[in-house]
Amino acid sequence: MDTHDLRAPASAAGQRLDSFWYDWLDHEIARTAIQNWIRAGQASINGQVCRKPSTRLIPGQRITLNAQSTPSALVPRPGPLSLVFADQYLAVINKQAGLTVHPAPSVTEPTLLHFAAHAFPALTQMAGERPGIVHRLDKDTTGLILVALHEPTRLALTQAFAEREIDKQYLALVAGEPPASGCIELPIGRHPSIKTRMAVVHAGGRPARTEYVRLWTAPDHSASLMLVRIHTGRTHQIRVHMTALGHPLLGDAVYADARTAARAVRQMLHAWRLRVQHPHTRQPLVFLAPVPQDFLDQLRLLCQAPLRVGLTGATGSGKSTVRRMLEQEGLATLSADDVVAATYEPGQDGWQILRHYFGTTFVPADTAPVDKAALYQAMRSSESLRREIERLIHPVVRQAVQLFHQAHAPHISVAEIPLLCETGLQTDHDVVVTVFCPDELRHARLRTRGWDAERIAQVDSWQWEQAAKVRTAQLVVNNSGSAAELQHQVQALARVVRNIQRCRQERHLRAVLALLDEQREHGMNVS
């Protein structure tokens, strides 16, 4: 006989006796078999045999079930087993990803229980198909699991779990940015149509309670690190509850959307902290499982913040050449001049704005682009008009730049913006790079484009002086030499910005690890 002996928990109030044991045994035994055991006198309540499966339970009642079982057929197998603690009564194991906890009809490979039986032969003397197992972790969940090494310990730990005296806390990486803290109390049961899945089931689901605290959110807000405490032990509880909250686990191929599932090779869930009172010595024990490497690697990836580089310089300084060279170095780039040219095409935002405010003055026909020559002459002749046009068009450019950077997060993106400083767009960027070229050389280059001295002076007057642009920058490219020298500088610039991003990433990661160190001693407050 495999005897289950415990006090009915509060959640069992009013539940049928057969239904309670069916749930307690995780639906692994047919309900009709449980009913037959009860009718055969194998169940008791407060020491009295109960033969009525429909008997309603009262919390606190002492209930037992003698489940018919055979001696364990478990064959010990040698295998990797990360022991955290062991004595003659129990063992605590840090389970690796990809390892099933105990045998099942659908499992063909060795399990944690096979390896544990090799390390602790006493397990083979216990009855049942999963001797010593008092709780479980999903195959791809890592972390701490308790194993009872003989029957009295198993019964004591089973009761402790039923009374919710064992505190289990997990680390989870979830999509998005959940609330700072909260408690999810949604019943969980088998999915109504997909029997291999669990789901929030309001009619007939078992009570389930999950408490969480958001420890950290990635710089791009795409994911968060959560500390999760479960007050009940339903199958897939954290995965189901976090999905119901709208923030599924990264890598969860069962419950997450396809995009979130593809972000990691397994569900990012780690049973991190376990607090239990030793069933025989009564000593409080606290165990911690180191964060596994794949979890740390995922954290490091999430710490990669986007680096938005603003590239500017005076007209003719060579900033467009620098942008093209950076693109050749593998960096994403955008030209604000190209944005303006595109928005001046028929029907586009800039075209619509100028048509709305100035009629056909700069947009002579419905199918014609903005007349940039007429626009330049008007801006040249009227300072107030120039400022008005900038006020209207610059927000269009700013939005395009923001969308460009968002599209390339969390990578490095470079936006070449001639009026970066003048429009205040430097505040939208993490690094400002100014391309400097001595005025004499710069003016000579402009003259080769057909610019006369008057036009050069006019356009220069609309921008900050080069010295001011240089003072605003964190990095400066000196374009006063040959093309080969400029190429060398741009290659160095690409290395520098990549190193800046890498240093920012490591700084974020160190902060997260320091946060975890702070949580190690107490974890989430235990009520």
NORCORCOR-V907420 format. One record per backbone hydrogen bond with DSSP energy under -0.5 kcal/mol. CO is the residue of the C=O (numbers start at 0). NH is the residue of the N-H. If there is no record, write none. Layout:
# NORCORCOR-V907420
co=(CO/CO)
nh=(NH/NH)
This chain:
# NORCORCOR-V907420
co=(0/1/2/3/5/7/8/9/11/14/15/16/17/18/19/20/21/22/24/29/30/31/32/33/34/35/36/37/41/42/43/44/47/50/51/52/54/56/57/60/60/61/62/63/64/64/66/69/73/80/81/84/88/88/89/90/91/91/92/92/93/94/95/97/99/100/103/105/110/111/112/113/113/114/115/119/120/121/122/125/127/129/131/131/137/138/138/141/142/144/145/146/149/150/151/152/153/154/155/156/157/158/159/159/160/164/165/166/167/168/168/169/170/171/171/172/173/179/181/182/183/186/187/188/192/193/193/196/198/198/199/200/201/205/207/208/208/209/210/211/212/212/215/217/221/222/223/223/224/224/225/225/226/227/228/229/233/235/236/237/238/239/240/241/242/247/248/249/250/251/256/257/259/259/260/266/267/268/269/269/270/271/272/273/274/275/275/277/282/284/286/287/291/292/293/294/295/296/297/298/300/301/302/305/306/306/307/307/307/308/308/309/309/310/311/313/317/318/319/320/321/322/323/324/325/326/331/333/333/334/335/336/337/338/339/341/342/343/344/347/348/349/350/351/352/353/354/357/361/364/369/370/371/372/373/374/375/376/377/381/382/383/384/385/386/387/388/389/392/392/393/394/395/396/397/398/399/400/401/402/403/404/405/407/410/411/412/412/413/413/414/414/415/416/418/419/419/420/423/424/425/430/430/431/431/432/433/433/434/435/437/438/439/440/441/442/443/445/445/446/451/452/453/454/455/456/457/458/459/464/464/465/466/467/468/469/474/475/476/476/477/481/482/483/484/485/486/487/488/489/490/491/492/493/494/495/496/497/498/499/500/501/502/503/504/505/506/507/508/509/510/511/512/513/514/515/516/516/518/524)
nh=(2/66/4/64/62/59/11/12/14/56/19/20/21/22/23/24/26/25/27/33/34/35/36/37/38/39/41/40/65/49/63/47/44/52/54/17/16/13/60/7/62/45/5/43/3/66/1/127/75/82/93/91/148/149/86/146/83/84/94/144/81/142/98/99/111/112/106/107/114/115/116/76/117/118/119/122/123/124/125/71/130/132/133/147/140/97/98/270/94/92/133/90/153/154/155/156/157/158/159/160/161/162/164/165/163/166/167/274/229/271/272/227/269/173/225/249/223/213/211/184/209/200/205/198/194/190/196/190/188/200/201/204/203/187/185/230/231/183/228/181/214/226/224/220/175/217/173/225/214/215/171/227/212/169/210/167/236/239/240/241/242/243/244/246/245/174/251/267/252/255/260/261/250/262/263/268/172/141/170/271/143/288/168/286/166/277/284/281/277/275/273/289/295/296/297/298/299/300/301/302/303/218/304/307/308/412/309/429/430/310/414/311/432/416/434/316/321/322/323/324/325/326/327/328/330/329/413/335/415/338/339/340/341/342/343/344/350/369/347/351/352/353/354/355/356/357/358/360/370/367/371/374/375/376/377/378/379/380/381/385/386/387/388/389/390/391/392/393/395/396/397/398/399/400/401/402/403/404/405/406/407/408/408/410/306/331/308/414/333/415/310/416/335/419/422/424/425/423/426/427/428/309/432/473/474/311/435/476/313/478/441/442/443/444/445/446/447/448/450/449/455/456/457/458/459/460/461/461/462/467/468/469/470/471/472/472/433/477/435/478/479/485/486/487/488/489/490/491/492/493/494/495/496/497/498/499/500/501/502/503/504/505/506/507/508/509/510/511/512/513/514/515/516/517/518/519/519/520/522/526)
